[in-house]
Amino acid sequence: MLMTDLIELTQADGVQISLVYATADNLVGRPIYAPGARCALRPEAADCLRRAAQAARRADLALVVYDAYRPAGAQAVFWKALPDPRYIADAALGSNHTRGVAVDVGLLESSGQPLDMGTGFDDMRDQSHHDRDDVPPEAQRNRHLLLGIMLQAGFRSIPTEWWHYELPNAREYALLPESDMVQVYHTH
């Protein structure tokens, strides 16, 4: 892959990086990304993420990135673990993460503590959907705050995951081949 296809994002871009799939704290319960995985997006999505980070800073908050570009091998692992198209894109069709134009994010207080969103990241239940009556009001406010930040920065949301944002024209981007920026553990 040409390095111009993806841009690495770091704390210098105003975001905290916490790639959950490099840890065991995710929906499959084991690390999927090999050590040294980096946060990367296509330039257009990276620009939107920087604008979102700036908006969060204006509210004395910070964005935390849980996932960005996702190799196809990782997408296949997630689809095998949870073949539910409400939450996971069929690996055979491709994910907007694999296109490099989707990002999973949350908000942090200035102290570094995550804002209460009513569920954790990667919580694949109805309570993770936007506009839930069974999520406490504070978590609803926090979700709406994140939604506003991300929408004004140029992303769109999906109804089933409060943390997932992507470019509005995501499907116009080609799926990306595996990148040396994010290596996947052997998936067998």
Beta strands, then each sheet from edge to edge (+ up, - down):
strand 1: 7-8
strand 2: 15-17
strand 3: 40-41
strand 4: 61-67
strand 5: 102-109
strand 6: 156-158
strand 7: 161-166
sheet 1: 1+ 3-
sheet 2: 2+ 4+ 5- 7+ 6-
end
